[in-house]
Amino acid sequence: MPAIIVTFNPQVLVNGRYESAQPLGPTEFDATASILAMGKAHALDLRDDSRASDSLKDLPEAPAWIRAWEGPFSIEVQESIWQYFEN
């Protein structure tokens, strides 16, 4: 069975633009249990780099450094969710 993997992309603001920052640890984590608990309809509505997906950084499955990140960031999860529910 596939997993729903969240990819966290830390960023910094440089001259008014968001640029990639050096990660402080692993940038991917398995969020299958938490996302399934949301229900399929809500999970399928999650989009990359959106306010709704931003909340995934605070999931208990996220590494501590991600939960503590105070700078800008983006989240990628949409493709992983779609692949999970295709099977």
C-alpha positions in Angstrom: 0.0 0.0 0.0 1.4 3.4 -0.9 2.0 6.1 1.7 1.0 9.8 1.6 4.3 11.6 1.7 4.6 15.3 2.5 7.5 17.3 1.2 8.5 20.4 3.1 10.5 23.1 1.3 12.1 25.6 3.6 12.6 29.1 2.2 14.1 32.4 3.1 13.1 35.8 1.8 15.9 37.5 -0.2 15.3 40.9 -1.8 11.5 40.4 -1.7 11.7 36.9 -3.3 11.4 33.5 -1.7 14.4 31.3 -2.2 15.2 27.8 -1.1 16.8 27.5 2.3 19.1 24.8 3.6 17.0 22.1 5.3 17.9 21.3 8.9 17.0 17.6 8.5 14.8 15.3 6.4 12.3 17.2 4.2 9.8 14.3 3.6 7.6 12.5 6.1 4.8 10.0 6.0 1.5 11.7 6.9 -0.8 8.9 5.7 -2.6 8.4 9.1 -3.2 12.0 9.7 -4.4 12.7 6.2 -6.7 9.7 6.1 -8.2 10.9 9.4 -9.3 14.0 7.6 -11.5 12.0 5.3 -11.0 11.2 1.6 -13.0 14.3 0.3 -11.0 16.7 2.4 -7.7 15.0 1.6 -8.4 15.2 -2.2 -9.1 18.9 -1.8 -5.6 19.6 -0.5 -3.4 21.5 -3.0 0.3 22.1 -3.0 1.5 25.4 -1.5 -1.9 26.4 -0.2 -3.1 27.6 3.2 -4.8 24.2 3.8 -1.6 22.2 3.0 0.5 24.6 5.1 -1.1 23.2 8.2 0.5 19.9 7.5 3.9 21.2 8.8 2.4 20.9 12.3 1.4 17.3 12.1 2.9 15.1 14.8 4.6 13.0 12.1 6.6 16.0 10.9 10.2 16.1 12.1 10.7 18.5 15.0 12.8 21.0 12.9 9.9 21.3 10.4 7.3 21.9 13.2 9.6 24.6 14.6 10.4 26.3 11.3 9.4 30.0 11.5 10.4 31.1 8.1 8.5 30.9 4.8 8.0 27.5 3.3 6.0 25.5 0.8 4.4 22.1 1.0 4.0 19.5 -1.7 1.5 16.7 -1.1 -1.1 16.8 -3.8 0.4 14.2 -6.2 1.1 11.8 -3.3 -2.6 12.0 -2.2 -3.9 11.4 -5.7 -1.6 8.4 -6.1 -2.7 7.0 -2.8 -6.4 7.1 -3.7 -5.8 5.8 -7.3 -4.8 2.4 -5.8 
